[in-house]
């Protein structure tokens, strides 16, 4: 990274020192060429950060799914039946599973893109294009997983409201000791 930063700094200095139109054009071409070599790698790293954030949201959603199951077990143990909630719970679980699948596919795309990135500075044009396509596909999958998680969150809110209405009980999930209360 430091080598690439110093290379861009040198090119910037070369551009600043240019006195003729031809020198400016030549320095500009070098900067554009250097950026073309780095931009897919930069995109890959930026999308890795986004992927990590969505991964944390997915993990939290899975934890909420488990806690919801525990709460429902306690409600059933109390002898309360919930009508229509089971379908929404299955839909919620389905959305979490869909998001998990898309997220795993995105991880595969990003891994393939990282595999293309070699230790050498020079990537062939074909490898650059392939890497760009993989990063874009991974980005789209992460975005799709995130949208599905938003839908799952909306469903969870509806489920909790229905549980409160039908059971007349407040659903409390204590995240500190991982115990659930109804």
RAJOQUI-V860504 format. One record per residue. N is the residue number from 1. PHI is phi in radians with two decimals (999 if undefined). Layout:
N/PHI  N/PHI
This chain:
1/999  2/-1.07  3/-1.13  4/-1.20  5/-1.12  6/-1.15  7/-1.09  8/-1.14  9/-1.13  10/-1.09  11/-1.14  12/-1.13  13/-1.14  14/-1.08  15/-1.15  16/-1.15  17/-1.45  18/-1.14  19/-2.01  20/-1.96  21/-1.05  22/-1.14  23/-1.14  24/-1.11  25/-1.07  26/-1.12  27/-1.12  28/-1.07  29/-1.08  30/-1.14  31/-1.14  32/-1.08  33/-1.10  34/-1.13  35/-1.14  36/-1.02  37/-1.25  38/-1.74  39/-1.10  40/-1.20  41/-1.19  42/-1.10  43/-1.06  44/-1.05  45/-1.19  46/-1.11  47/-1.24  48/-1.13  49/-1.14  50/-1.10  51/-1.06  52/-1.10  53/-1.12  54/-1.16  55/-1.07  56/-1.16  57/-1.11  58/-1.09  59/-1.08  60/-1.12  61/-1.10  62/-1.13  63/-1.13  64/-1.13  65/-1.07  66/-1.13  67/-1.17  68/-1.09  69/-1.05  70/-1.13  71/-1.09  72/-1.12  73/-1.08  74/-1.15  75/-1.13  76/-1.12  77/-1.10  78/-1.36  79/1.50  80/-1.56  81/-1.82  82/-2.00  83/-1.69  84/1.40  85/-1.33  86/-1.02  87/-1.13  88/-1.19  89/-1.16  90/-1.11  91/-1.13  92/-1.04  93/-1.09  94/-1.11  95/-1.16  96/-1.10  97/-1.11  98/-1.08  99/-1.10  100/-1.06  101/-1.13  102/-1.13  103/-1.12  104/-1.11  105/-1.12  106/-1.11  107/-1.05  108/-1.10  109/-1.07  110/-1.15  111/-1.13  112/-1.10  113/-1.14  114/-1.14  115/-1.15  116/-1.21  117/-1.13  118/-1.83  119/-1.22  120/-1.32  121/-1.27  122/-1.61  123/-1.92  124/-1.18  125/-1.04  126/-1.11  127/-1.14  128/-1.08  129/-1.13  130/-1.07  131/-1.10  132/-1.07  133/-1.10  134/-1.12  135/-1.12  136/-1.13  137/-1.14  138/-1.10  139/-1.07  140/-1.12  141/-1.17  142/-1.12  143/-1.09  144/-1.11  145/-1.06  146/-1.12  147/-1.11  148/-1.11  149/-1.15  150/-1.12  151/-1.11  152/-1.11  153/-1.12  154/-1.09  155/-1.10  156/-1.08  157/-1.06  158/-1.10  159/-1.08  160/-1.08  161/-1.07  162/-1.16  163/-1.09  164/-1.07  165/-1.17  166/-1.35  167/-1.61  168/1.23  169/-2.03  170/-1.57  171/-1.62  172/-2.13  173/-2.09  174/-1.56  175/-1.45  176/-1.29  177/-1.87  178/1.08  179/-1.80  180/-2.09  181/-2.23  182/-2.11
